[in-house]
C-alpha cells in the first residue's frame, strides 16, 4: 500500500510540475489593443465539436504567455504558437458549450509584460458535421495532374485522400477529377467525374461502384455539375461546353464561360437520361434541389446572338453581357420530369449575375454568389455571398461574412447552422475554406478559417481548396478501389428517355 501511495504522489507531482510550466505574469500593463494573431480567430463562433483553433501570435516579443479561461478552469502556455491538445480543447469546449472562452495574451518587451485586450471565442450549442471533402488543386489554369479529392475530419486534424489524380495518370495520358457530390451528406452515396483518359462518371451507392458514360448522341457533353435528389436515386446535371479565356488588363484575369449548356436528369438505378428541353438562348448551369425534392433550382443566362459567326468568339467578346438569373422548375416524382421554369431572382435587372443557388436544410433561405457578370465566380474579385428569404423574397448581401476579395462556393451543414465557403480574403490567390455560424433567421456570424494543426499551414500551402462539402462521415471506398474501377472497368453507357 505504501508503494502505491508513493507512486501516486510522484505522478501527482509530475502533473503539477507539468501544468505549472507556463505561468501568467504577476505584474503587467494593460493594453486596449488586441494582439495580432493568425489565423484571425478573435471573437468567432465555433461548433462545440470543432478541432482546436491553433493560432500563432503574429507580433515580435521577447516572450509570450497565453491563457485560455473556460468555465471551471484555465489553460496556459508560454509558446508563441498556441496549440492546445485535442483532449484539453475538448474539455474546454464541453465546459463552454453555449458560453464562451476568454483568451488573454501577454507579451514581454524590454523586461515589461503587457496584456493585450482579451478576446472571446463563442461556443455554440449546435455541433457541425464531422467531415468535409474538397478538391486540392494548384492555382494554375492548366496544371491538374497532381490534384486530389481529400476528406478531413474537422473534429480533429485527420485528413486522407478519397481519390488522387496521379493514381491513373501518366505523361502520355493525363486525367482530371472533379465535382464530388453526396446525397444528403451521405458518404456512401457519392459521385465524381474522371475526365479524359479512362474517364467516366464514378458513382458509389451503398457499396456498389460503377463508371458511367452519361453523354448520349443528343447531349452536348457528359454530366458536369451535379445535384443529388434528396430521396430518389437520381442526379440532376448541367451539361456544358466550357472554355477559358484570359484578360491582360482586367482585374479578373481569367473567365470560365459556357459556349452551350442544358439541364438533364440521370436515373442512377435505370442508367437513363432525361433531357430538359429549353430555349437555345438560355445557358443553364449549377442545379440544386430544394430539401423536399419538389423543385430544382439553377442559374441561367439569356443571351440572344447578334450575328451568325463563331458563337465562341461572340461569347468571349460579350463576356460582360452574360448575366445569370436564378430559376426553379417543379419536379414530378412519379414521372421523374421537370416542369416549366419559374424566375426566382432577377439579377440581370440590377446589372448583376447570380450563381450557385443553395437552399438551407429547413427550406427557408436561398444562398447564392453574385458578381457583376459571368457564372464561375471563383475568379471574380467582386463576388460576394447573398441570401434570399424564401418566405418574403427579400435579398440581402451577407456583409457579416463577405470580405474585400472572392467569396464563391458555399455549402450548408446538415442542421443548417453552419456554412462552409471558399474565399480568397487573405492573399487574393489561394481559395481557403472558412466556416460561419448561421442563425435561424439566416444571419451569419464572423467566419473562421478551417483549423490546422500547424497554425501557419495555409501561409505555406501552395494549393487551393475547391468545392468544400459537408459529410456525415468518411468515404469508406479506398482510393485503390476507385483507381481499379477507373482503370479496369468498361463504362456503362446511359440510355436516353424519349
C-alpha positions as CSV (number, residue, x, y, z in Angstrom):
1,X,0.0,0.0,0.0
2,X,2.9,2.4,0.9
3,X,4.5,1.7,-2.6
4,X,1.2,2.5,-4.4
5,X,0.9,5.7,-2.3
6,X,4.4,6.8,-3.2
7,X,3.8,6.2,-7.0
8,X,0.5,8.2,-6.7
9,X,2.3,11.1,-5.0
10,X,5.1,11.0,-7.7
11,X,2.5,11.1,-10.5
12,X,0.7,14.0,-8.8
13,X,3.9,15.9,-8.5
14,X,4.8,15.3,-12.2
15,X,1.3,16.5,-13.3
16,X,1.7,19.5,-11.0
17,X,5.1,20.4,-12.4
18,X,4.0,20.0,-16.0
19,X,0.8,22.2,-15.5
20,X,2.9,24.9,-13.9
21,X,5.5,25.1,-16.7
22,X,3.7,28.2,-18.0
23,X,2.8,31.0,-15.6
24,X,0.8,34.2,-16.0
25,X,2.9,37.2,-15.1
26,X,2.3,38.6,-11.6
27,X,2.5,42.2,-12.8
28,X,1.7,43.6,-16.2
29,X,0.5,46.7,-18.1
30,X,-2.9,46.7,-19.8
31,X,-3.4,47.5,-23.5
32,X,-6.7,48.4,-25.2
33,X,-5.4,46.8,-28.4
34,X,-6.0,43.1,-29.2
35,X,-2.9,41.1,-30.1
36,X,-2.4,40.3,-33.8
37,X,-2.9,36.6,-34.3
38,X,-3.0,34.2,-37.3
39,X,-5.4,32.8,-38.2
40,X,-7.6,35.6,-37.1
41,X,-9.8,33.8,-34.6
42,X,-10.8,36.7,-32.4
43,X,-14.5,36.8,-31.4
44,X,-15.6,34.0,-33.7
45,X,-18.4,31.5,-33.0
46,X,-17.4,27.8,-33.3
47,X,-19.2,24.5,-33.1
48,X,-18.9,22.5,-29.8
49,X,-17.1,19.7,-31.7
50,X,-14.6,21.6,-33.9
51,X,-10.9,20.8,-33.9
52,X,-8.6,23.0,-31.8
53,X,-8.2,26.6,-33.1
54,X,-4.5,26.6,-33.1
55,X,-3.0,30.1,-33.8
56,X,0.2,32.0,-33.6
57,X,0.9,35.4,-32.1
58,X,1.9,37.5,-35.1
59,X,3.9,40.1,-33.2
60,X,7.5,40.1,-32.2
61,X,8.2,40.0,-28.5
62,X,10.9,38.6,-26.1
63,X,8.4,36.2,-24.5
64,X,4.8,35.2,-24.7
65,X,2.1,33.8,-22.3
66,X,-1.4,32.9,-23.4
67,X,-4.2,32.0,-21.0
68,X,-7.5,30.5,-22.2
69,X,-10.1,30.7,-19.5
70,X,-13.2,28.4,-19.7
71,X,-16.0,27.8,-17.2
72,X,-14.4,25.9,-14.3
73,X,-10.8,26.2,-15.4
74,X,-8.0,27.7,-17.4
75,X,-5.1,26.6,-19.7
76,X,-1.8,28.4,-20.0
77,X,1.1,28.2,-22.5
78,X,4.3,30.2,-22.9
79,X,4.7,29.3,-26.6
80,X,4.3,31.7,-29.4
81,X,2.2,29.1,-31.2
82,X,-0.9,28.5,-29.1
83,X,-1.7,24.8,-29.7
84,X,-3.9,23.1,-27.0
85,X,-4.1,19.4,-27.4
86,X,-7.2,17.5,-28.5
87,X,-8.3,16.3,-25.1
88,X,-7.6,19.7,-23.4
89,X,-9.5,21.5,-26.2
90,X,-12.5,19.1,-25.9
91,X,-12.5,19.8,-22.2
92,X,-12.7,23.5,-22.9
93,X,-15.5,23.2,-25.5
94,X,-17.5,20.9,-23.3
95,X,-17.4,23.3,-20.4
96,X,-18.1,26.4,-22.6
97,X,-20.9,24.9,-24.7
98,X,-23.5,27.7,-25.1
99,X,-21.0,30.0,-23.4
100,X,-17.5,31.3,-24.2
101,X,-13.8,31.1,-23.9
102,X,-11.7,34.1,-22.9
103,X,-8.2,34.4,-24.4
104,X,-5.6,36.6,-22.8
105,X,-2.2,37.2,-24.5
106,X,0.7,38.6,-22.5
107,X,3.9,39.8,-24.3
108,X,7.3,40.7,-22.8
109,X,9.2,43.6,-24.3
110,X,12.1,45.5,-22.7
111,X,11.6,43.5,-19.5
112,X,8.0,44.7,-19.2
113,X,4.9,42.5,-19.6
114,X,1.8,43.8,-21.3
115,X,-1.6,42.1,-21.5
116,X,-3.3,42.7,-24.8
117,X,-7.1,43.4,-24.9
118,X,-8.6,39.9,-24.3
119,X,-10.9,38.4,-26.9
120,X,-13.6,35.8,-26.9
121,X,-14.3,32.5,-28.7
122,X,-18.0,31.8,-28.5
123,X,-19.0,28.1,-28.4
124,X,-22.4,27.3,-30.0
125,X,-24.8,24.7,-28.7
126,X,-25.1,23.2,-32.2
127,X,-22.5,20.7,-33.5
128,X,-21.2,20.6,-37.0
129,X,-21.0,17.6,-39.5
130,X,-17.8,15.8,-38.6
131,X,-16.3,15.6,-42.1
132,X,-15.8,17.8,-45.1
133,X,-14.3,17.0,-48.5
134,X,-12.7,19.2,-51.1
135,X,-10.5,19.1,-54.2
136,X,-7.0,20.3,-53.8
137,X,-5.7,22.0,-56.9
138,X,-2.7,24.1,-57.9
139,X,-3.5,27.7,-58.6
140,X,-2.8,27.3,-62.3
141,X,-5.1,27.5,-65.3
142,X,-3.8,24.3,-66.9
143,X,-1.9,22.2,-64.2
144,X,-4.1,19.4,-62.8
145,X,-2.0,16.2,-62.9
146,X,-1.4,16.2,-59.1
147,X,-4.8,17.2,-57.9
148,X,-6.8,15.1,-55.5
149,X,-10.2,14.9,-53.7
150,X,-9.5,14.8,-50.0
151,X,-11.6,14.3,-46.9
152,X,-10.9,15.9,-43.5
153,X,-12.2,15.1,-40.0
154,X,-12.9,18.6,-38.8
155,X,-13.3,17.4,-35.2
156,X,-9.5,16.8,-35.3
157,X,-6.8,17.1,-37.9
158,X,-7.0,13.8,-39.7
159,X,-7.0,14.0,-43.5
160,X,-6.8,11.5,-46.2
161,X,-7.3,11.1,-50.0
162,X,-10.6,9.9,-51.4
163,X,-9.0,9.7,-54.8
164,X,-5.8,11.1,-56.3
165,X,-5.4,12.1,-59.9
166,X,-2.0,10.5,-60.1
167,X,-3.4,7.0,-59.5
168,X,-4.1,6.5,-63.2
169,X,-2.3,9.5,-64.7
170,X,0.8,9.1,-66.9
171,X,2.5,11.7,-69.0
172,X,1.0,10.5,-72.3
173,X,-2.5,10.0,-70.9
174,X,-3.5,12.6,-68.4
175,X,-6.6,12.6,-66.3
176,X,-8.6,15.2,-64.3
177,X,-11.1,14.6,-61.5
178,X,-13.8,17.0,-60.3
179,X,-17.3,17.6,-59.0
180,X,-17.5,15.3,-55.9
181,X,-21.1,15.3,-54.6
182,X,-23.1,13.4,-52.0
183,X,-26.8,12.5,-51.5
184,X,-27.9,14.2,-48.2
185,X,-24.4,14.3,-46.8
186,X,-24.1,10.5,-47.0
187,X,-20.6,9.5,-47.9
188,X,-21.8,6.1,-49.0
189,X,-23.7,7.8,-51.8
190,X,-21.4,9.9,-53.8
191,X,-20.2,10.7,-57.4
192,X,-17.3,12.4,-59.0
193,X,-16.0,12.7,-62.6
194,X,-12.8,11.3,-64.1
195,X,-12.1,13.2,-67.3
196,X,-10.0,12.4,-70.4
197,X,-8.1,9.1,-70.3
198,X,-10.2,6.2,-69.0
199,X,-12.8,8.8,-68.0
200,X,-16.3,8.5,-66.8
201,X,-18.7,9.5,-64.0
202,X,-17.9,7.4,-60.9
203,X,-20.9,6.6,-58.7
204,X,-20.7,4.8,-55.4
205,X,-24.0,3.9,-53.9
206,X,-24.3,1.8,-50.7
207,X,-21.2,-0.3,-51.6
208,X,-21.9,-0.6,-55.3
209,X,-19.4,1.1,-57.7
210,X,-20.0,1.9,-61.3
211,X,-18.4,4.0,-64.1
212,X,-20.8,5.6,-66.4
213,X,-20.8,7.5,-69.7
214,X,-23.8,9.8,-69.4
215,X,-23.4,11.5,-72.8
216,X,-25.8,10.4,-75.5
217,X,-26.0,11.4,-79.1
218,X,-28.3,14.4,-78.4
219,X,-26.4,15.8,-75.4
220,X,-23.7,18.4,-75.8
221,X,-21.4,16.7,-73.1
222,X,-21.3,14.3,-70.3
223,X,-22.8,15.3,-67.0
224,X,-20.9,18.2,-65.4
225,X,-22.2,20.0,-62.3
226,X,-24.2,17.5,-60.2
227,X,-27.0,17.7,-57.7
228,X,-28.4,14.5,-56.0
229,X,-32.1,14.4,-55.4
230,X,-32.6,14.2,-51.6
231,X,-34.5,10.9,-51.6
232,X,-34.6,9.4,-55.1
233,X,-31.7,7.6,-56.8
234,X,-31.4,10.4,-59.2
235,X,-28.9,13.1,-60.1
236,X,-29.6,16.4,-61.9
237,X,-26.7,17.6,-64.0
238,X,-26.0,20.6,-66.2
239,X,-24.2,19.5,-69.4
240,X,-21.8,22.2,-70.6
241,X,-19.3,23.0,-73.4
242,X,-16.9,25.1,-71.4
243,X,-13.8,27.1,-72.2
244,X,-11.4,29.5,-70.6
245,X,-10.4,33.0,-71.8
246,X,-7.8,35.3,-70.4
247,X,-7.6,39.1,-69.9
248,X,-4.4,41.1,-70.0
249,X,-5.8,44.3,-68.4
250,X,-8.9,43.4,-66.4
251,X,-8.7,42.7,-62.6
252,X,-10.3,39.3,-63.3
253,X,-7.6,37.7,-65.3
254,X,-9.5,34.5,-66.3
255,X,-13.0,33.9,-67.5
256,X,-14.6,30.4,-67.5
257,X,-17.5,30.5,-69.9
258,X,-20.1,28.1,-71.3
259,X,-20.5,28.0,-75.1
260,X,-23.6,26.0,-74.5
261,X,-25.3,24.4,-71.5
262,X,-28.5,22.5,-70.6
263,X,-30.1,20.5,-67.8
264,X,-30.6,16.8,-67.6
265,X,-31.8,14.2,-65.1
266,X,-29.9,10.9,-64.7
267,X,-31.7,7.9,-63.1
268,X,-28.9,6.0,-61.4
269,X,-30.9,2.8,-61.0
270,X,-32.2,2.7,-64.6
271,X,-29.0,4.2,-66.1
272,X,-31.3,6.5,-68.0
273,X,-31.1,10.2,-69.0
274,X,-34.0,12.6,-69.3
275,X,-33.2,15.7,-71.2
276,X,-34.8,19.0,-70.2
277,X,-35.9,20.9,-73.3
278,X,-35.2,24.6,-73.1
279,X,-34.5,27.7,-75.0
280,X,-31.3,27.6,-77.1
281,X,-30.6,31.2,-75.9
282,X,-30.6,30.0,-72.3
283,X,-27.3,28.9,-70.6
284,X,-28.4,26.7,-67.7
285,X,-26.0,25.6,-65.0
286,X,-25.4,24.7,-61.4
287,X,-28.6,22.8,-60.5
288,X,-29.6,22.3,-56.8
289,X,-32.6,20.6,-55.2
290,X,-34.9,22.0,-52.6
291,X,-34.7,19.9,-49.4
292,X,-38.1,18.4,-50.0
293,X,-37.1,17.4,-53.6
294,X,-40.1,19.3,-55.1
295,X,-38.1,21.9,-57.0
296,X,-34.8,22.0,-59.0
297,X,-33.1,25.4,-58.7
298,X,-30.4,26.6,-61.1
299,X,-28.7,29.6,-62.7
300,X,-29.3,30.6,-66.3
301,X,-28.2,33.4,-68.6
302,X,-30.2,34.6,-71.5
303,X,-28.1,35.7,-74.5
304,X,-29.5,36.5,-77.9
305,X,-26.9,36.3,-80.6
306,X,-26.1,39.4,-82.6
307,X,-24.6,37.7,-85.6
308,X,-24.3,34.3,-87.2
309,X,-20.5,34.0,-86.9
310,X,-18.4,31.9,-84.5
311,X,-20.5,31.5,-81.3
312,X,-17.4,31.0,-79.1
313,X,-15.9,34.3,-80.3
314,X,-19.1,36.2,-79.7
315,X,-19.4,34.9,-76.2
316,X,-15.8,35.7,-75.5
317,X,-16.2,39.3,-76.7
318,X,-19.5,39.7,-74.9
319,X,-18.4,38.2,-71.6
320,X,-19.8,41.2,-69.6
321,X,-23.3,40.5,-71.2
322,X,-23.5,37.1,-69.5
323,X,-25.9,37.9,-66.6
324,X,-27.2,34.8,-64.8
325,X,-30.6,34.8,-63.0
326,X,-31.9,32.2,-60.6
327,X,-34.8,29.9,-61.6
328,X,-36.5,26.8,-60.4
329,X,-38.6,24.1,-62.0
330,X,-41.1,21.9,-60.3
331,X,-40.3,18.2,-60.2
332,X,-42.8,15.4,-60.8
333,X,-41.6,12.5,-58.6
334,X,-43.8,9.9,-60.3
335,X,-42.9,10.8,-63.9
336,X,-39.4,12.0,-63.0
337,X,-39.7,15.0,-65.2
338,X,-39.2,18.8,-64.7
339,X,-41.9,21.4,-65.3
340,X,-41.7,24.9,-66.7
341,X,-39.1,27.4,-65.5
342,X,-40.0,30.0,-62.9
343,X,-37.9,33.1,-62.2
344,X,-36.7,33.2,-58.6
345,X,-34.3,36.1,-58.6
346,X,-33.7,38.6,-61.5
347,X,-30.0,39.6,-61.0
348,X,-29.8,41.0,-64.6
349,X,-32.4,43.6,-63.7
350,X,-29.9,45.1,-61.3
351,X,-27.0,44.6,-63.7
352,X,-25.6,41.6,-61.7
353,X,-25.1,37.9,-62.2
354,X,-26.1,35.2,-59.7
355,X,-24.8,31.7,-59.5
356,X,-24.6,28.6,-57.2
357,X,-28.0,28.5,-55.6
358,X,-28.1,26.6,-52.3
359,X,-31.2,26.0,-50.2
360,X,-30.9,25.8,-46.4
361,X,-32.0,22.4,-45.0
362,X,-35.1,24.0,-43.4
363,X,-36.1,25.3,-46.8
364,X,-36.3,28.9,-45.6
365,X,-33.3,30.5,-47.3
366,X,-31.6,30.5,-50.7
367,X,-28.0,31.5,-50.6
368,X,-26.0,32.3,-53.8
369,X,-22.9,34.0,-55.0
370,X,-23.3,37.2,-57.1
371,X,-20.9,39.4,-59.1
372,X,-21.1,41.8,-61.9
373,X,-21.1,39.2,-64.7
374,X,-20.4,35.6,-65.5
375,X,-21.1,32.4,-63.6
376,X,-17.7,31.0,-62.5
377,X,-17.2,33.5,-59.7
378,X,-14.2,31.9,-58.1
379,X,-12.1,34.1,-60.4
380,X,-14.1,37.3,-59.7
381,X,-12.9,39.6,-57.0
382,X,-16.2,41.3,-56.7
383,X,-18.1,38.1,-56.0
384,X,-20.0,38.0,-52.7
385,X,-22.5,35.8,-50.9
386,X,-26.1,36.8,-50.8
387,X,-29.2,35.3,-49.1
388,X,-32.9,35.3,-50.1
389,X,-35.6,34.8,-47.5
390,X,-37.9,32.4,-49.4
391,X,-40.9,33.4,-47.3
392,X,-40.9,37.0,-48.4
393,X,-38.4,37.0,-51.3
394,X,-36.2,39.7,-49.7
395,X,-32.5,39.6,-50.7
396,X,-29.5,41.0,-48.8
397,X,-25.7,40.9,-49.1
398,X,-24.1,38.9,-46.3
399,X,-21.9,41.7,-45.0
400,X,-21.2,39.8,-41.8
401,X,-19.5,37.1,-43.9
402,X,-18.1,38.7,-47.0
403,X,-14.6,40.2,-47.5
404,X,-13.0,42.5,-50.0
405,X,-12.0,39.6,-52.1
406,X,-13.6,36.5,-53.6
407,X,-16.4,34.6,-51.9
408,X,-17.7,31.7,-54.0
409,X,-18.6,28.1,-53.4
410,X,-20.7,27.5,-50.3
411,X,-22.4,24.6,-48.6
412,X,-24.8,24.3,-45.6
413,X,-24.3,21.8,-42.8
414,X,-27.0,19.2,-42.4
415,X,-28.6,21.1,-39.4
416,X,-28.4,24.4,-41.3
417,X,-26.5,26.1,-38.5
418,X,-23.1,26.2,-40.2
419,X,-21.9,27.3,-43.6
420,X,-18.6,26.4,-45.3
421,X,-17.5,28.6,-48.2
422,X,-14.4,29.4,-50.4
423,X,-12.7,32.7,-50.1
424,X,-9.5,34.4,-51.1
425,X,-9.6,37.1,-48.4
426,X,-6.0,36.6,-47.2
427,X,-3.9,36.9,-50.3
428,X,-6.2,37.0,-53.4
429,X,-4.6,34.0,-54.9
430,X,-5.5,30.8,-53.0
431,X,-9.0,29.7,-52.0
432,X,-9.3,28.6,-48.4
433,X,-12.3,27.2,-46.6
434,X,-14.0,29.3,-43.9
435,X,-16.8,28.3,-41.6
436,X,-19.5,30.6,-40.2
437,X,-22.4,30.1,-37.8
438,X,-25.8,30.8,-39.4
439,X,-28.7,31.5,-37.0
440,X,-32.4,30.6,-37.5
441,X,-33.0,34.0,-39.2
442,X,-30.3,33.4,-41.8
443,X,-27.9,35.8,-40.1
444,X,-24.3,34.8,-40.1
445,X,-21.5,35.5,-37.5
446,X,-17.9,36.2,-38.1
447,X,-16.4,33.3,-40.1
448,X,-13.2,31.4,-39.1
449,X,-10.6,29.6,-41.2
450,X,-10.5,25.8,-41.2
451,X,-8.3,24.9,-38.2
452,X,-5.0,23.3,-38.9
453,X,-2.5,21.5,-36.6
454,X,0.2,23.9,-37.7
455,X,-1.3,27.4,-37.4
456,X,1.0,28.7,-40.2
457,X,-0.1,25.9,-42.6
458,X,-2.1,28.0,-45.0
459,X,0.7,30.5,-45.4
460,X,2.9,27.7,-46.7
461,X,0.4,25.5,-48.5
462,X,0.5,26.1,-52.3
463,X,-2.8,24.7,-53.3
464,X,-6.4,25.9,-53.4
465,X,-9.5,24.2,-51.8
466,X,-12.2,23.6,-54.4
467,X,-15.9,22.7,-53.6
468,X,-15.9,22.2,-49.8
469,X,-18.8,19.9,-49.0
470,X,-20.1,18.7,-45.6
471,X,-20.4,14.9,-44.9
472,X,-21.8,12.9,-42.1
473,X,-18.8,10.6,-42.0
474,X,-15.8,9.5,-44.2
475,X,-16.0,7.8,-47.6
476,X,-15.1,4.2,-46.9
477,X,-14.3,3.2,-50.5
478,X,-10.5,3.1,-50.8
479,X,-8.5,5.2,-53.3
480,X,-7.2,1.9,-54.7
481,X,-10.7,0.6,-55.3
482,X,-11.6,3.8,-57.2
483,X,-8.4,3.5,-59.2
484,X,-9.1,-0.1,-60.1
485,X,-12.7,0.8,-61.2
486,X,-11.5,3.7,-63.4
487,X,-8.6,1.7,-64.9
488,X,-10.2,-1.7,-65.5
489,X,-13.9,-1.3,-65.8
490,X,-15.7,-0.6,-69.1
491,X,-18.1,2.3,-68.9
492,X,-21.9,1.7,-68.6
493,X,-23.5,3.7,-71.4
494,X,-26.6,5.6,-70.3
495,X,-29.7,5.4,-72.5
496,X,-31.9,8.4,-73.2
497,X,-35.5,8.5,-72.3
498,X,-37.8,9.9,-75.0
